[in-house]
Amino acid sequence: MTLKTFLIGMLASFGLAWMFMIAIPVAKMGELPPVKMNDEEDAAYYQRKTSGRILNGAKIYASNGCYTCHSQLIRPTYLGHQIWRDDIAGVVNEDGDTRRETSVYDYTGEKYAQIGLMRMGPDLSNFGHRAEAYAAKLGISAEQWIAAHLHNPRSNELRRGAQGEKIDMTWSNCPSQPQMFDEKEPIGQGDSLALAGKTASGQQVVPGEQARVLASYLLSLKRDDALPTSMDYSPKQPQESK
């Protein structure tokens, strides 16, 4: 075998593999029509962008082991009846019903899919919605609520029931994160995210940069993008008999 024959054979072997495994599939995928959002309408599938501060928050979430106790996975219905649990799989509001099972596309843009190891604490797939609802009952912002929760997850001042009653949170085994907070002298009206009350020396306890970035990530957890019919396997809620 001559060197010329060897080189031609080698190029042909790699070239054919590249053509059939990469070039042709990419060309075919590029010509696919938009996925149907429903049986009548064609539309491109819209997804929120995940970048910048949110991705930094995901790293803090992972480095502190939050995935050990919290999942981000609404299980398929055949593995558990989760779609209709309040606020877990989505919300029902004036804009419609966003409850659905988790899709692989929910993790688009993230370096790691934070599926979690177990569900010792509540699932966080739609935690952004819940944090906003908890904060609204207290008359504070969602960022303030998350900061207070990170500092003391067992505080009975953070949750209110349907009638405004306090909900006991002392049972929670979620670890507090005091290392993410600093004590500072209040300047002017003080920090908008400062915790209620002051220290014995009159200083404010304020969330540090890690706590603020983690709060941004947690608030972004809203898996409510509408999936095309062909990709949404969530069961429809049965009609009540009249």
PyRosetta script that sets phi, psi and omega in degrees:
from pyrosetta import init, pose_from_sequence

init()
pose = pose_from_sequence("MTLKTFLIGMLASFGLAWMFMIAIPVAKMGELPPVKMNDEEDAAYYQRKTSGRILNGAKIYASNGCYTCHSQLIRPTYLGHQIWRDDIAGVVNEDGDTRRETSVYDYTGEKYAQIGLMRMGPDLSNFGHRAEAYAAKLGISAEQWIAAHLHNPRSNELRRGAQGEKIDMTWSNCPSQPQMFDEKEPIGQGDSLALAGKTASGQQVVPGEQARVLASYLLSLKRDDALPTSMDYSPKQPQESK")
pose.set_psi(1, 127.5)
pose.set_omega(1, 179.0)
pose.set_phi(2, -81.1)
pose.set_psi(2, 163.0)
pose.set_omega(2, 179.1)
pose.set_phi(3, -62.0)
pose.set_psi(3, -37.4)
pose.set_omega(3, -179.6)
pose.set_phi(4, -63.0)
pose.set_psi(4, -43.6)
pose.set_omega(4, 179.6)
pose.set_phi(5, -64.3)
pose.set_psi(5, -40.9)
pose.set_omega(5, 179.9)
pose.set_phi(6, -62.1)
pose.set_psi(6, -45.2)
pose.set_omega(6, -178.8)
pose.set_phi(7, -65.3)
pose.set_psi(7, -41.2)
pose.set_omega(7, 179.0)
pose.set_phi(8, -63.4)
pose.set_psi(8, -42.7)
pose.set_omega(8, 179.2)
pose.set_phi(9, -64.3)
pose.set_psi(9, -41.0)
pose.set_omega(9, -179.8)
pose.set_phi(10, -65.9)
pose.set_psi(10, -45.5)
pose.set_omega(10, 179.3)
pose.set_phi(11, -62.9)
pose.set_psi(11, -39.1)
pose.set_omega(11, 178.9)
pose.set_phi(12, -64.8)
pose.set_psi(12, -40.1)
pose.set_omega(12, -179.7)
pose.set_phi(13, -63.2)
pose.set_psi(13, -48.5)
pose.set_omega(13, 180.0)
pose.set_phi(14, -72.0)
pose.set_psi(14, -36.9)
pose.set_omega(14, -178.1)
pose.set_phi(15, -65.4)
pose.set_psi(15, -43.7)
pose.set_omega(15, 179.2)
pose.set_phi(16, -65.3)
pose.set_psi(16, -41.2)
pose.set_omega(16, 178.6)
pose.set_phi(17, -62.8)
pose.set_psi(17, -43.3)
pose.set_omega(17, 178.8)
pose.set_phi(18, -62.8)
pose.set_psi(18, -40.9)
pose.set_omega(18, -177.4)
pose.set_phi(19, -65.5)
pose.set_psi(19, -46.0)
pose.set_omega(19, -175.2)
pose.set_phi(20, -80.1)
pose.set_psi(20, -27.5)
pose.set_omega(20, -176.5)
pose.set_phi(21, -95.9)
pose.set_psi(21, -22.1)
pose.set_omega(21, -176.1)
pose.set_phi(22, -124.2)
pose.set_psi(22, -59.5)
pose.set_omega(22, -172.0)
pose.set_phi(23, -61.9)
pose.set_psi(23, -51.4)
pose.set_omega(23, -177.6)
pose.set_phi(24, -66.2)
pose.set_psi(24, -47.1)
pose.set_omega(24, 177.4)
pose.set_phi(25, -59.4)
pose.set_psi(25, -40.3)
pose.set_omega(25, 179.1)
pose.set_phi(26, -63.7)
pose.set_psi(26, -41.7)
pose.set_omega(26, 179.3)
pose.set_phi(27, -63.4)
pose.set_psi(27, -40.3)
pose.set_omega(27, -179.8)
pose.set_phi(28, -70.3)
pose.set_psi(28, -40.7)
pose.set_omega(28, 179.7)
pose.set_phi(29, -65.0)
pose.set_psi(29, -33.2)
pose.set_omega(29, -179.6)
pose.set_phi(30, -69.0)
pose.set_psi(30, -16.8)
pose.set_omega(30, -178.2)
pose.set_phi(31, -101.1)
pose.set_psi(31, 5.2)
pose.set_omega(31, -178.9)
pose.set_phi(32, -68.4)
pose.set_psi(32, 139.5)
pose.set_omega(32, 177.3)
pose.set_phi(33, -74.5)
pose.set_psi(33, 162.4)
pose.set_omega(33, 177.8)
pose.set_phi(34, -57.8)
pose.set_psi(34, 147.7)
pose.set_omega(34, 178.2)
pose.set_phi(35, -72.9)
pose.set_psi(35, 139.6)
pose.set_omega(35, 179.8)
pose.set_phi(36, -71.8)
pose.set_psi(36, 126.9)
pose.set_omega(36, 175.3)
pose.set_phi(37, -73.7)
pose.set_psi(37, -29.5)
pose.set_omega(37, 173.5)
pose.set_phi(38, -150.0)
pose.set_psi(38, -172.4)
pose.set_omega(38, -173.7)
pose.set_phi(39, -69.8)
pose.set_psi(39, -19.5)
pose.set_omega(39, -175.7)
pose.set_phi(40, -107.5)
pose.set_psi(40, -33.2)
pose.set_omega(40, -168.3)
pose.set_phi(41, -107.9)
pose.set_psi(41, 134.3)
pose.set_omega(41, 172.1)
pose.set_phi(42, -96.1)
pose.set_psi(42, 133.2)
pose.set_omega(42, 177.6)
pose.set_phi(43, -158.6)
pose.set_psi(43, 150.2)
pose.set_omega(43, 176.7)
pose.set_phi(44, -69.1)
pose.set_psi(44, 144.7)
pose.set_omega(44, -179.7)
pose.set_phi(45, -77.4)
pose.set_psi(45, 119.3)
pose.set_omega(45, -178.2)
pose.set_phi(46, -90.1)
pose.set_psi(46, 137.2)
pose.set_omega(46, 175.1)
pose.set_phi(47, -136.2)
pose.set_psi(47, 144.2)
pose.set_omega(47, 173.2)
pose.set_phi(48, -66.3)
pose.set_psi(48, 147.2)
pose.set_omega(48, 176.2)
pose.set_phi(49, -83.4)
pose.set_psi(49, 136.5)
pose.set_omega(49, 177.1)
pose.set_phi(50, -113.2)
pose.set_psi(50, 111.9)
pose.set_omega(50, -176.3)
pose.set_phi(51, -159.0)
pose.set_psi(51, 177.1)
pose.set_omega(51, 171.6)
pose.set_phi(52, 54.6)
pose.set_psi(52, -123.6)
pose.set_omega(52, -174.4)
pose.set_phi(53, -58.9)
pose.set_psi(53, -35.1)
pose.set_omega(53, -178.8)
pose.set_phi(54, -67.3)
pose.set_psi(54, -42.2)
pose.set_omega(54, 177.7)
pose.set_phi(55, -65.6)
pose.set_psi(55, -35.4)
pose.set_omega(55, 175.4)
pose.set_phi(56, -64.4)
pose.set_psi(56, -39.0)
pose.set_omega(56, 177.6)
pose.set_phi(57, -65.3)
pose.set_psi(57, -34.1)
pose.set_omega(57, 177.8)
pose.set_phi(58, -63.7)
pose.set_psi(58, -36.7)
pose.set_omega(58, 178.1)
pose.set_phi(59, -65.9)
pose.set_psi(59, -40.2)
pose.set_omega(59, 178.5)
pose.set_phi(60, -66.6)
pose.set_psi(60, -41.1)
pose.set_omega(60, 177.0)
pose.set_phi(61, -56.5)
pose.set_psi(61, -45.9)
pose.set_omega(61, -178.3)
pose.set_phi(62, -71.3)
pose.set_psi(62, -43.2)
pose.set_omega(62, -175.6)
pose.set_phi(63, -67.1)
pose.set_psi(63, -23.3)
pose.set_omega(63, 178.0)
pose.set_phi(64, -94.3)
pose.set_psi(64, 6.7)
pose.set_omega(64, 174.0)
pose.set_phi(65, 71.3)
pose.set_psi(65, 23.4)
pose.set_omega(65, -179.4)
pose.set_phi(66, -61.6)
pose.set_psi(66, -29.6)
pose.set_omega(66, -179.5)
pose.set_phi(67, -67.9)
pose.set_psi(67, -14.3)
pose.set_omega(67, -179.8)
pose.set_phi(68, -65.1)
pose.set_psi(68, -36.6)
pose.set_omega(68, -175.4)
pose.set_phi(69, -114.4)
pose.set_psi(69, -15.5)
pose.set_omega(69, -177.4)
pose.set_phi(70, -117.5)
pose.set_psi(70, 130.9)
pose.set_omega(70, 174.8)
pose.set_phi(71, -95.6)
pose.set_psi(71, 164.7)
pose.set_omega(71, 169.7)
pose.set_phi(72, -134.4)
pose.set_psi(72, 66.2)
pose.set_omega(72, -174.4)
pose.set_phi(73, -157.1)
pose.set_psi(73, 107.9)
pose.set_omega(73, 172.7)
pose.set_phi(74, -83.2)
pose.set_psi(74, 109.8)
pose.set_omega(74, -170.4)
pose.set_phi(75, -63.4)
pose.set_psi(75, 150.3)
pose.set_omega(75, 171.4)
pose.set_phi(76, -56.6)
pose.set_psi(76, 147.9)
pose.set_omega(76, -173.8)
pose.set_phi(77, -58.8)
pose.set_psi(77, -31.3)
pose.set_omega(77, -179.3)
pose.set_phi(78, -70.2)
pose.set_psi(78, -9.5)
pose.set_omega(78, 177.8)
pose.set_phi(79, -106.8)
pose.set_psi(79, 0.0)
pose.set_omega(79, 179.6)
pose.set_phi(80, 161.7)
pose.set_psi(80, 146.1)
pose.set_omega(80, -176.0)
pose.set_phi(81, -87.7)
pose.set_psi(81, 85.8)
pose.set_omega(81, -173.5)
pose.set_phi(82, -114.6)
pose.set_psi(82, -17.6)
pose.set_omega(82, -174.2)
pose.set_phi(83, -59.8)
pose.set_psi(83, -37.6)
pose.set_omega(83, -173.1)
pose.set_phi(84, -96.4)
pose.set_psi(84, 7.3)
pose.set_omega(84, 174.7)
pose.set_phi(85, -72.9)
pose.set_psi(85, 135.0)
pose.set_omega(85, -174.5)
pose.set_phi(86, -55.1)
pose.set_psi(86, 123.6)
pose.set_omega(86, 171.1)
pose.set_phi(87, 66.6)
pose.set_psi(87, -4.2)
pose.set_omega(87, -176.3)
pose.set_phi(88, -76.3)
pose.set_psi(88, -51.8)
pose.set_omega(88, -175.0)
pose.set_phi(89, -95.5)
pose.set_psi(89, 3.9)
pose.set_omega(89, -177.7)
pose.set_phi(90, 147.6)
pose.set_psi(90, -167.5)
pose.set_omega(90, -178.4)
pose.set_phi(91, -132.9)
pose.set_psi(91, 161.3)
pose.set_omega(91, 172.6)
pose.set_phi(92, -118.0)
pose.set_psi(92, 117.8)
pose.set_omega(92, 179.3)
pose.set_phi(93, -144.3)
pose.set_psi(93, -166.3)
pose.set_omega(93, -177.0)
pose.set_phi(94, -64.2)
pose.set_psi(94, -18.5)
pose.set_omega(94, 179.8)
pose.set_phi(95, -88.4)
pose.set_psi(95, -5.9)
pose.set_omega(95, 178.5)
pose.set_phi(96, 125.9)
pose.set_psi(96, -165.5)
pose.set_omega(96, -177.9)
pose.set_phi(97, -108.5)
pose.set_psi(97, 115.2)
pose.set_omega(97, -177.5)
pose.set_phi(98, -100.6)
pose.set_psi(98, 5.0)
pose.set_omega(98, -175.5)
pose.set_phi(99, -69.4)
pose.set_psi(99, 131.1)
pose.set_omega(99, 178.7)
pose.set_phi(100, -165.1)
pose.set_psi(100, 168.0)
pose.set_omega(100, 175.5)
pose.set_phi(101, -73.7)
pose.set_psi(101, 162.9)
pose.set_omega(101, 177.6)
pose.set_phi(102, -71.2)
pose.set_psi(102, 141.2)
pose.set_omega(102, 175.8)
pose.set_phi(103, -115.7)
pose.set_psi(103, 152.9)
pose.set_omega(103, 177.9)
pose.set_phi(104, -59.7)
pose.set_psi(104, -26.4)
pose.set_omega(104, -178.8)
pose.set_phi(105, -72.6)
pose.set_psi(105, -13.3)
pose.set_omega(105, 177.9)
pose.set_phi(106, -66.0)
pose.set_psi(106, -19.2)
pose.set_omega(106, -178.0)
pose.set_phi(107, -102.4)
pose.set_psi(107, 10.1)
pose.set_omega(107, -179.7)
pose.set_phi(108, -60.6)
pose.set_psi(108, 133.1)
pose.set_omega(108, 177.7)
pose.set_phi(109, 93.7)
pose.set_psi(109, -17.1)
pose.set_omega(109, 179.1)
pose.set_phi(110, -90.6)
pose.set_psi(110, 143.6)
pose.set_omega(110, -179.9)
pose.set_phi(111, -68.2)
pose.set_psi(111, -38.7)
pose.set_omega(111, 178.2)
pose.set_phi(112, -127.0)
pose.set_psi(112, 141.7)
pose.set_omega(112, 172.9)
pose.set_phi(113, -82.0)
pose.set_psi(113, 112.0)
pose.set_omega(113, -175.8)
pose.set_phi(114, -79.9)
pose.set_psi(114, 62.9)
pose.set_omega(114, -177.3)
pose.set_phi(115, -66.3)
pose.set_psi(115, -34.8)
pose.set_omega(115, 178.5)
pose.set_phi(116, 97.3)
pose.set_psi(116, 160.1)
pose.set_omega(116, 179.8)
pose.set_phi(117, -93.9)
pose.set_psi(117, -35.4)
pose.set_omega(117, 179.2)
pose.set_phi(118, -157.8)
pose.set_psi(118, 171.0)
pose.set_omega(118, 179.8)
pose.set_phi(119, -115.4)
pose.set_psi(119, 66.7)
pose.set_omega(119, 175.0)
pose.set_phi(120, -73.8)
pose.set_psi(120, -38.1)
pose.set_omega(120, 172.7)
pose.set_phi(121, -103.4)
pose.set_psi(121, 177.4)
pose.set_omega(121, -177.7)
pose.set_phi(122, -66.5)
pose.set_psi(122, 153.8)
pose.set_omega(122, 175.5)
pose.set_phi(123, -65.4)
pose.set_psi(123, 143.0)
pose.set_omega(123, -175.4)
pose.set_phi(124, -109.7)
pose.set_psi(124, 13.8)
pose.set_omega(124, -177.5)
pose.set_phi(125, -54.5)
pose.set_psi(125, -38.5)
pose.set_omega(125, -179.0)
pose.set_phi(126, -122.0)
pose.set_psi(126, 35.1)
pose.set_omega(126, -176.8)
pose.set_phi(127, -62.6)
pose.set_psi(127, -30.5)
pose.set_omega(127, 179.6)
pose.set_phi(128, -56.2)
pose.set_psi(128, -41.3)
pose.set_omega(128, 178.2)
pose.set_phi(129, -65.5)
pose.set_psi(129, -43.1)
pose.set_omega(129, -177.1)
pose.set_phi(130, -66.7)
pose.set_psi(130, -42.2)
pose.set_omega(130, 180.0)
pose.set_phi(131, -60.7)
pose.set_psi(131, -39.6)
pose.set_omega(131, 178.8)
pose.set_phi(132, -65.5)
pose.set_psi(132, -38.9)
pose.set_omega(132, 179.4)
pose.set_phi(133, -68.4)
pose.set_psi(133, -43.0)
pose.set_omega(133, 178.5)
pose.set_phi(134, -60.9)
pose.set_psi(134, -44.5)
pose.set_omega(134, -176.9)
pose.set_phi(135, -66.6)
pose.set_psi(135, -38.0)
pose.set_omega(135, -178.9)
pose.set_phi(136, -61.2)
pose.set_psi(136, -35.6)
pose.set_omega(136, 179.0)
pose.set_phi(137, -68.1)
pose.set_psi(137, -23.0)
pose.set_omega(137, 179.8)
pose.set_phi(138, -98.9)
pose.set_psi(138, -6.8)
pose.set_omega(138, -179.7)
pose.set_phi(139, 74.2)
pose.set_psi(139, 29.0)
pose.set_omega(139, 178.5)
pose.set_phi(140, -125.2)
pose.set_psi(140, 173.8)
pose.set_omega(140, 178.5)
pose.set_phi(141, -81.2)
pose.set_psi(141, 159.9)
pose.set_omega(141, 178.9)
pose.set_phi(142, -63.4)
pose.set_psi(142, -34.9)
pose.set_omega(142, 178.0)
pose.set_phi(143, -64.1)
pose.set_psi(143, -40.2)
pose.set_omega(143, 177.7)
pose.set_phi(144, -64.1)
pose.set_psi(144, -40.5)
pose.set_omega(144, -178.8)
pose.set_phi(145, -64.6)
pose.set_psi(145, -44.5)
pose.set_omega(145, -179.4)
pose.set_phi(146, -64.7)
pose.set_psi(146, -40.5)
pose.set_omega(146, 179.0)
pose.set_phi(147, -60.4)
pose.set_psi(147, -45.4)
pose.set_omega(147, 179.5)
pose.set_phi(148, -64.8)
pose.set_psi(148, -37.0)
pose.set_omega(148, 179.7)
pose.set_phi(149, -67.7)
pose.set_psi(149, -41.0)
pose.set_omega(149, 178.8)
pose.set_phi(150, -64.3)
pose.set_psi(150, -35.0)
pose.set_omega(150, -178.9)
pose.set_phi(151, -75.3)
pose.set_psi(151, -37.2)
pose.set_omega(151, -179.2)
pose.set_phi(152, -151.4)
pose.set_psi(152, 88.0)
pose.set_omega(152, -178.9)
pose.set_phi(153, -64.1)
pose.set_psi(153, -15.9)
pose.set_omega(153, -176.9)
pose.set_phi(154, -98.2)
pose.set_psi(154, 11.9)
pose.set_omega(154, -179.9)
pose.set_phi(155, -69.6)
pose.set_psi(155, 129.2)
pose.set_omega(155, 177.6)
pose.set_phi(156, -80.7)
pose.set_psi(156, 1.6)
pose.set_omega(156, -179.9)
pose.set_phi(157, -91.8)
pose.set_psi(157, -3.5)
pose.set_omega(157, -171.2)
pose.set_phi(158, -98.1)
pose.set_psi(158, -14.3)
pose.set_omega(158, -176.6)
pose.set_phi(159, -125.1)
pose.set_psi(159, 140.0)
pose.set_omega(159, 177.6)
pose.set_phi(160, -129.9)
pose.set_psi(160, 143.2)
pose.set_omega(160, 178.3)
pose.set_phi(161, -83.9)
pose.set_psi(161, -172.2)
pose.set_omega(161, -176.5)
pose.set_phi(162, -61.2)
pose.set_psi(162, -31.4)
pose.set_omega(162, -178.8)
pose.set_phi(163, -99.1)
pose.set_psi(163, 12.0)
pose.set_omega(163, 179.8)
pose.set_phi(164, 85.3)
pose.set_psi(164, 4.6)
pose.set_omega(164, -179.6)
pose.set_phi(165, -75.0)
pose.set_psi(165, 150.6)
pose.set_omega(165, 178.4)
pose.set_phi(166, -71.1)
pose.set_psi(166, 142.0)
pose.set_omega(166, 177.8)
pose.set_phi(167, -106.4)
pose.set_psi(167, 128.3)
pose.set_omega(167, -178.7)
pose.set_phi(168, -66.6)
pose.set_psi(168, 123.2)
pose.set_omega(168, 179.6)
pose.set_phi(169, -117.2)
pose.set_psi(169, 9.7)
pose.set_omega(169, -176.8)
pose.set_phi(170, -68.1)
pose.set_psi(170, -14.7)
pose.set_omega(170, -179.6)
pose.set_phi(171, -75.2)
pose.set_psi(171, -19.5)
pose.set_omega(171, -173.2)
pose.set_phi(172, -61.9)
pose.set_psi(172, 135.4)
pose.set_omega(172, 175.6)
pose.set_phi(173, -104.8)
pose.set_psi(173, 18.1)
pose.set_omega(173, 177.3)
pose.set_phi(174, -70.2)
pose.set_psi(174, 126.8)
pose.set_omega(174, -177.8)
pose.set_phi(175, -71.0)
pose.set_psi(175, 140.9)
pose.set_omega(175, 174.4)
pose.set_phi(176, -75.5)
pose.set_psi(176, 161.8)
pose.set_omega(176, -176.1)
pose.set_phi(177, -124.7)
pose.set_psi(177, 61.8)
pose.set_omega(177, -178.0)
pose.set_phi(178, -62.8)
pose.set_psi(178, -23.7)
pose.set_omega(178, -179.4)
pose.set_phi(179, -67.8)
pose.set_psi(179, -13.5)
pose.set_omega(179, 178.9)
pose.set_phi(180, -90.8)
pose.set_psi(180, 4.4)
pose.set_omega(180, -175.7)
pose.set_phi(181, -122.0)
pose.set_psi(181, 154.4)
pose.set_omega(181, -179.8)
pose.set_phi(182, -128.3)
pose.set_psi(182, 155.6)
pose.set_omega(182, 172.9)
pose.set_phi(183, -103.8)
pose.set_psi(183, 127.0)
pose.set_omega(183, -176.7)
pose.set_phi(184, -137.6)
pose.set_psi(184, 153.4)
pose.set_omega(184, 174.2)
pose.set_phi(185, -69.7)
pose.set_psi(185, 129.7)
pose.set_omega(185, 178.1)
pose.set_phi(186, -66.3)
pose.set_psi(186, 133.9)
pose.set_omega(186, 178.4)
pose.set_phi(187, -119.0)
pose.set_psi(187, 124.2)
pose.set_omega(187, -177.4)
pose.set_phi(188, 63.5)
pose.set_psi(188, -125.3)
pose.set_omega(188, 178.5)
pose.set_phi(189, -82.7)
pose.set_psi(189, -1.3)
pose.set_omega(189, 178.9)
pose.set_phi(190, 83.8)
pose.set_psi(190, 177.4)
pose.set_omega(190, -179.9)
pose.set_phi(191, -74.8)
pose.set_psi(191, 133.9)
pose.set_omega(191, -177.8)
pose.set_phi(192, -65.6)
pose.set_psi(192, -20.9)
pose.set_omega(192, -179.5)
pose.set_phi(193, -103.2)
pose.set_psi(193, 9.9)
pose.set_omega(193, 179.9)
pose.set_phi(194, -63.2)
pose.set_psi(194, 144.6)
pose.set_omega(194, 178.9)
pose.set_phi(195, -70.8)
pose.set_psi(195, 155.6)
pose.set_omega(195, 179.2)
pose.set_phi(196, -63.8)
pose.set_psi(196, 140.8)
pose.set_omega(196, 180.0)
pose.set_phi(197, 84.4)
pose.set_psi(197, 172.7)
pose.set_omega(197, 180.0)
pose.set_phi(198, -131.5)
pose.set_psi(198, 164.8)
pose.set_omega(198, 178.0)
pose.set_phi(199, -75.9)
pose.set_psi(199, 173.1)
pose.set_omega(199, -179.9)
pose.set_phi(200, -60.2)
pose.set_psi(200, -27.6)
pose.set_omega(200, -179.8)
pose.set_phi(201, -90.3)
pose.set_psi(201, 6.2)
pose.set_omega(201, 177.5)
pose.set_phi(202, 83.2)
pose.set_psi(202, 12.9)
pose.set_omega(202, 179.7)
pose.set_phi(203, -91.7)
pose.set_psi(203, 159.3)
pose.set_omega(203, 175.9)
pose.set_phi(204, -92.9)
pose.set_psi(204, 146.1)
pose.set_omega(204, 171.9)
pose.set_phi(205, -98.8)
pose.set_psi(205, 116.2)
pose.set_omega(205, -175.3)
pose.set_phi(206, -123.0)
pose.set_psi(206, 147.3)
pose.set_omega(206, 177.9)
pose.set_phi(207, -68.8)
pose.set_psi(207, 138.0)
pose.set_omega(207, 175.7)
pose.set_phi(208, -79.8)
pose.set_psi(208, -174.8)
pose.set_omega(208, -176.3)
pose.set_phi(209, -61.9)
pose.set_psi(209, -39.4)
pose.set_omega(209, 180.0)
pose.set_phi(210, -61.7)
pose.set_psi(210, -44.6)
pose.set_omega(210, -179.8)
pose.set_phi(211, -63.5)
pose.set_psi(211, -39.2)
pose.set_omega(211, -179.5)
pose.set_phi(212, -67.6)
pose.set_psi(212, -42.0)
pose.set_omega(212, 179.6)
pose.set_phi(213, -68.8)
pose.set_psi(213, -40.2)
pose.set_omega(213, 177.2)
pose.set_phi(214, -62.5)
pose.set_psi(214, -38.7)
pose.set_omega(214, 177.4)
pose.set_phi(215, -61.9)
pose.set_psi(215, -39.6)
pose.set_omega(215, 177.9)
pose.set_phi(216, -61.6)
pose.set_psi(216, -41.4)
pose.set_omega(216, 179.0)
pose.set_phi(217, -65.5)
pose.set_psi(217, -46.3)
pose.set_omega(217, -178.3)
pose.set_phi(218, -63.2)
pose.set_psi(218, -36.6)
pose.set_omega(218, 178.4)
pose.set_phi(219, -69.7)
pose.set_psi(219, -22.5)
pose.set_omega(219, -179.9)
pose.set_phi(220, -78.7)
pose.set_psi(220, -9.6)
pose.set_omega(220, -175.8)
pose.set_phi(221, -77.8)
pose.set_psi(221, 87.7)
pose.set_omega(221, 177.9)
pose.set_phi(222, -139.3)
pose.set_psi(222, 90.8)
pose.set_omega(222, -177.9)
pose.set_phi(223, -85.3)
pose.set_psi(223, 68.6)
pose.set_omega(223, -174.6)
pose.set_phi(224, -124.9)
pose.set_psi(224, 16.8)
pose.set_omega(224, 174.5)
pose.set_phi(225, -63.6)
pose.set_psi(225, 134.9)
pose.set_omega(225, 179.9)
pose.set_phi(226, -69.1)
pose.set_psi(226, 125.9)
pose.set_omega(226, 178.8)
pose.set_phi(227, -90.8)
pose.set_psi(227, 146.5)
pose.set_omega(227, 173.1)
pose.set_phi(228, -59.7)
pose.set_psi(228, 151.6)
pose.set_omega(228, -178.1)
pose.set_phi(229, -54.4)
pose.set_psi(229, -39.2)
pose.set_omega(229, -176.7)
pose.set_phi(230, -69.8)
pose.set_psi(230, -14.0)
pose.set_omega(230, -178.2)
pose.set_phi(231, -111.6)
pose.set_psi(231, -9.8)
pose.set_omega(231, -175.6)
pose.set_phi(232, -97.5)
pose.set_psi(232, 107.8)
pose.set_omega(232, -178.3)
pose.set_phi(233, -98.9)
pose.set_psi(233, 7.3)
pose.set_omega(233, -179.2)
pose.set_phi(234, -65.1)
pose.set_psi(234, 138.9)
pose.set_omega(234, 178.7)
pose.set_phi(235, -71.7)
pose.set_psi(235, 149.6)
pose.set_omega(235, 176.3)
pose.set_phi(236, -84.1)
pose.set_psi(236, 141.3)
pose.set_omega(236, -178.6)
pose.set_phi(237, -64.8)
pose.set_psi(237, 130.1)
pose.set_omega(237, -178.0)
pose.set_phi(238, -63.1)
pose.set_psi(238, 140.9)
pose.set_omega(238, 177.9)
pose.set_phi(239, -70.3)
pose.set_psi(239, 136.6)
pose.set_omega(239, 177.4)
pose.set_phi(240, -74.0)
pose.set_psi(240, 136.8)
pose.set_omega(240, 180.0)
pose.set_phi(241, -71.0)
pose.set_psi(241, 138.5)
pose.set_omega(241, -179.7)
pose.set_phi(242, -93.5)
pose.dump_pdb("model.pdb")
